[in-house]
Amino acid sequence: MIQKIHQSEDGFSYTYSARQREDVQAIRQKYLPREEDKMAQLRKLDQNVTLYSTIPAVLLGILGVLLLGIGICCVSIASWSAYFIPGIVAGVIGLLIMALAYPLHKIVLKRKQAEAAPQILRLSEEIMKQ
């Protein structure tokens, strides 16, 4: 709520209540450019390395589980006797794909760590010197 309105030669000036002042400051903060501190940057880099190695492994694991599920359905439904052998093949392929998810995670993690290492080491050195 506006508490007082003052008129001067330059125009009007307003005085706001404390609550409105807090609201104005909160809204203003949303539009100011944010400066990340070095620790936040370091955490974000580390999180990105882990995230970008986890996503492909999880997607590959999901694909393997779906293929395994299709295989199990084909094998377990008695009326689908023509799909018994293809179901076993699909299930085994699904198991192999699931088994490849963890090595994929490790390979991508090492690659991303190697890419991010110079930046992470530089930031950690700067933080340690403070």
C-alpha positions as CSV (number, residue, x, y, z in Angstrom):
1,M,0.0,0.0,0.0
2,I,1.3,3.5,-0.8
3,Q,1.8,5.4,2.4
4,K,2.6,8.9,1.1
5,I,2.8,10.6,-2.3
6,H,5.1,13.6,-2.5
7,Q,5.1,16.0,-5.4
8,S,8.2,17.8,-6.3
9,E,9.6,19.7,-9.3
10,D,11.0,16.4,-10.8
11,G,7.7,14.5,-10.4
12,F,6.1,12.3,-7.9
13,S,7.8,10.2,-5.3
14,Y,6.1,7.4,-3.4
15,T,6.7,5.9,0.0
16,Y,5.7,2.3,0.4
17,S,5.0,0.3,3.5
18,A,7.5,-2.3,4.8
19,R,5.5,-5.2,3.5
20,Q,5.2,-3.7,0.0
21,R,8.9,-2.9,0.0
22,E,9.7,-6.5,0.7
23,D,7.3,-7.6,-2.1
24,V,8.9,-5.1,-4.5
25,Q,12.4,-6.4,-3.5
26,A,11.4,-10.0,-4.0
27,I,10.0,-9.3,-7.5
28,R,13.0,-7.2,-8.3
29,Q,15.4,-10.1,-7.3
30,K,13.7,-12.4,-9.8
31,Y,14.8,-10.1,-12.7
32,L,18.3,-9.3,-11.6
33,P,21.1,-11.3,-13.2
34,R,22.2,-14.1,-10.9
35,E,25.8,-14.5,-10.0
36,E,26.7,-18.1,-9.0
37,D,29.4,-18.5,-6.4
38,K,32.3,-20.8,-7.2
39,M,31.0,-23.6,-4.9
40,A,27.7,-23.6,-6.7
41,Q,29.5,-23.8,-10.1
42,L,31.6,-26.7,-8.8
43,R,28.5,-28.6,-7.6
44,K,26.7,-28.0,-10.9
45,L,29.6,-29.3,-12.9
46,D,29.9,-32.4,-10.8
47,Q,26.1,-32.9,-11.0
48,N,26.2,-32.6,-14.8
49,V,29.0,-35.2,-15.2
50,T,26.9,-37.7,-13.2
51,L,23.6,-36.8,-14.9
52,Y,25.0,-37.1,-18.4
53,S,26.4,-40.5,-17.7
54,T,23.3,-41.8,-16.0
55,I,20.7,-40.8,-18.7
56,P,22.0,-43.1,-21.5
57,A,22.5,-46.0,-19.0
58,V,19.0,-45.7,-17.7
59,L,17.5,-45.5,-21.2
60,L,19.4,-48.6,-22.3
61,G,18.3,-50.4,-19.1
62,I,14.7,-49.5,-19.8
63,L,15.0,-50.7,-23.3
64,G,16.4,-54.0,-22.1
65,V,13.7,-54.4,-19.5
66,L,11.0,-53.8,-22.1
67,L,12.5,-56.3,-24.4
68,L,12.8,-58.8,-21.6
69,G,9.1,-58.2,-20.7
70,I,8.1,-58.8,-24.3
71,G,10.0,-62.1,-24.2
72,I,8.5,-63.2,-21.0
73,C,5.0,-62.4,-22.3
74,C,5.6,-64.5,-25.4
75,V,6.9,-67.4,-23.4
76,S,4.3,-67.4,-20.7
77,I,1.1,-67.1,-22.7
78,A,0.1,-70.7,-23.6
79,S,-2.0,-69.7,-26.7
80,W,1.1,-68.0,-28.2
81,S,3.0,-71.3,-28.7
82,A,4.3,-70.0,-32.0
83,Y,6.1,-67.2,-30.2
84,F,7.8,-69.4,-27.6
85,I,11.3,-69.5,-29.3
86,P,11.1,-65.8,-30.4
87,G,10.1,-65.0,-26.8
88,I,13.2,-66.7,-25.5
89,V,15.4,-64.9,-28.0
90,A,13.8,-61.5,-27.1
91,G,14.3,-62.2,-23.4
92,V,17.9,-63.1,-23.8
93,I,18.6,-60.0,-25.9
94,G,16.8,-57.9,-23.3
95,L,19.0,-59.4,-20.5
96,L,22.1,-58.7,-22.6
97,I,21.0,-55.1,-23.2
98,M,20.3,-54.6,-19.5
99,A,23.8,-56.0,-18.7
100,L,25.4,-53.4,-21.0
101,A,23.7,-50.5,-19.1
102,Y,26.2,-50.4,-16.3
103,P,29.4,-50.6,-18.4
104,L,27.9,-47.9,-20.6
105,H,27.4,-45.8,-17.5
106,K,31.0,-46.3,-16.5
107,I,32.4,-45.5,-20.0
108,V,30.4,-42.3,-20.3
109,L,31.2,-41.3,-16.7
110,K,34.9,-41.6,-17.4
111,R,34.6,-39.6,-20.6
112,K,32.6,-36.8,-19.0
113,Q,34.9,-36.7,-16.0
114,A,37.9,-36.3,-18.4
115,E,36.1,-33.4,-20.2
116,A,35.1,-31.6,-16.9
117,A,38.3,-32.3,-15.0
118,P,40.2,-29.1,-16.0
119,Q,37.3,-26.9,-15.1
120,I,36.6,-28.7,-11.8
121,L,40.2,-28.7,-10.8
122,R,40.6,-25.0,-11.5
123,L,37.4,-24.1,-9.6
124,S,38.4,-26.3,-6.6
125,E,41.9,-24.7,-6.5
126,E,40.3,-21.3,-6.4
127,I,37.9,-22.3,-3.6
128,M,40.8,-23.9,-1.6
129,K,42.8,-20.7,-1.8
130,Q,40.1,-18.6,-0.3
